Structure formats: C-alpha cells, structure tokens
Amino acid sequence: MYCNFFILDKEAVEEVKSQREIPDIQPGCIVQLRVEVPENKRRVSTVKGIVIARRNAGLNTTFRLRRLVAGVGVESLFPLYSPNIKEIKVLDKKKVRRAKLYYLRDKMNALKKQ
C-alpha cells in the first residue's frame, strides 16, 4: 500500500507535465508566472520574482517566490503543478551555492537591477 501511493503520485505528476510545459525551476532562477486569480476566474495576473526555495514532494511540490512590490519584499508560495498557474517562463538563472536562499530576505538588490 505504501509503495502504491508513490506510483500513483508519479503518474499524476506525469499527467500534469503532459498537459503543459513545466520548466526546471531551481533556487536562483528569476521566473515570470501567469497566475489565474482564484477570486476572479477570468483575470490572469503576471508575477515576476526570484525563486528562493523549492520543496519536492511529488504532486505537492512547491516553490517560494520573492519579489518587490512598491519597494517592499513579498514572498509567495506556489504549488508547481497547480492548475491556477497558466504559464511559467524562466527569464534568467543565477549561479547559487545554497538550496534555500533565505539570506536574500535581507539583500533584495538582486531584483532592483531589472
């Protein structure tokens, strides 16, 4: 039973990957997302930021995005295989040596250059 769950989870991930293209997102990537707002189904907002963390858990894989909104740093947690995410575009890949870039909370000048 325990092993069977992982097989079903892998099949679900493959099914989602076949429906739309999901790029390889790692910490240090600057990405642009087109996200459907749950309150208003027709509106699609664009979110641009740097990936500071990723948590791999099969179908429940999430990534944490950090961006500047009116000069204030905002973090958002997105499920990678969510149907609300319409498009993921990798704009740039920075070379990093850490799996979690939480130190960027203090230094958000990396995004101000753009």
C-alpha positions in Angstrom: 0.0 0.0 0.0 2.8 2.4 0.9 4.7 1.8 -2.3 1.5 2.0 -4.4 0.9 5.6 -3.3 4.2 6.7 -4.9 3.3 5.0 -8.2 0.0 6.9 -8.3 1.8 10.2 -7.4 4.3 9.7 -10.1 1.6 9.0 -12.7 -0.3 12.2 -11.6 2.9 14.3 -12.0 3.5 12.8 -15.5 -0.1 13.6 -16.4 0.2 17.2 -15.4 3.6 17.5 -17.2 2.0 16.2 -20.4 -0.8 18.8 -20.3 1.5 21.8 -20.1 5.2 22.6 -20.1 6.8 22.9 -16.7 10.5 24.1 -16.8 13.1 23.0 -14.4 12.8 25.6 -11.6 15.7 25.8 -9.1 16.6 28.3 -6.4 18.3 31.3 -8.1 16.0 31.3 -11.1 14.2 34.5 -12.0 10.8 33.5 -13.2 7.7 35.1 -14.6 4.4 33.4 -13.8 1.0 34.0 -15.3 -1.4 33.1 -12.4 -5.2 32.9 -12.6 -6.7 34.8 -9.6 -9.0 32.3 -7.7 -11.5 35.1 -6.7 -11.9 36.2 -10.3 -11.5 33.3 -12.7 -11.1 35.5 -15.9 -8.3 37.7 -14.6 -4.7 36.5 -15.1 -2.0 38.4 -13.2 1.7 38.3 -14.0 4.1 37.7 -11.2 7.9 38.1 -11.6 10.4 37.2 -8.9 13.3 35.1 -7.8 12.9 31.5 -6.6 14.4 31.3 -3.1 13.3 27.8 -2.1 11.8 24.6 -3.6 10.2 21.7 -1.7 10.0 18.4 -3.7 7.0 16.3 -2.6 5.7 14.7 -5.8 2.4 16.3 -6.8 2.6 18.6 -3.8 5.9 20.2 -4.9 6.0 23.9 -4.1 8.4 26.8 -4.7 8.8 30.1 -2.9 9.0 33.2 -4.9 10.3 36.5 -3.6 9.6 39.8 -5.4 9.5 43.5 -4.7 6.1 45.2 -4.6 6.3 49.0 -4.1 9.7 48.6 -2.6 8.6 46.0 0.0 9.7 42.4 -0.3 6.8 39.9 -0.7 7.1 36.1 -0.6 4.6 33.8 -2.2 4.4 30.0 -2.0 3.1 28.4 -5.2 2.3 24.7 -5.9 4.3 23.8 -9.0 1.6 21.6 -10.5 -1.4 23.9 -9.7 -4.0 24.4 -12.4 -4.1 28.1 -11.5 -0.6 28.7 -12.9 -1.1 29.1 -16.6 2.5 29.7 -17.7 6.0 29.6 -16.2 8.8 31.4 -18.0 12.4 31.2 -16.8 13.9 34.6 -17.5 17.4 34.1 -16.0 19.4 31.6 -14.0 21.8 32.9 -11.3 24.5 30.6 -10.0 23.9 29.8 -6.4 25.6 27.5 -3.8 22.6 27.0 -1.5 19.4 25.1 -1.7 17.5 27.7 0.2 18.2 31.4 -0.5 16.6 32.9 2.7 19.5 35.3 3.0 18.0 37.3 0.1 15.3 38.5 2.5 17.9 41.0 3.8 19.5 41.7 0.3 16.9 42.2 -2.3 19.0 44.3 -4.5 19.3 41.4 -7.0 15.9 42.3 -8.4 16.2 46.0 -8.3 18.7 46.0 -11.3 16.0 44.8 -13.7 
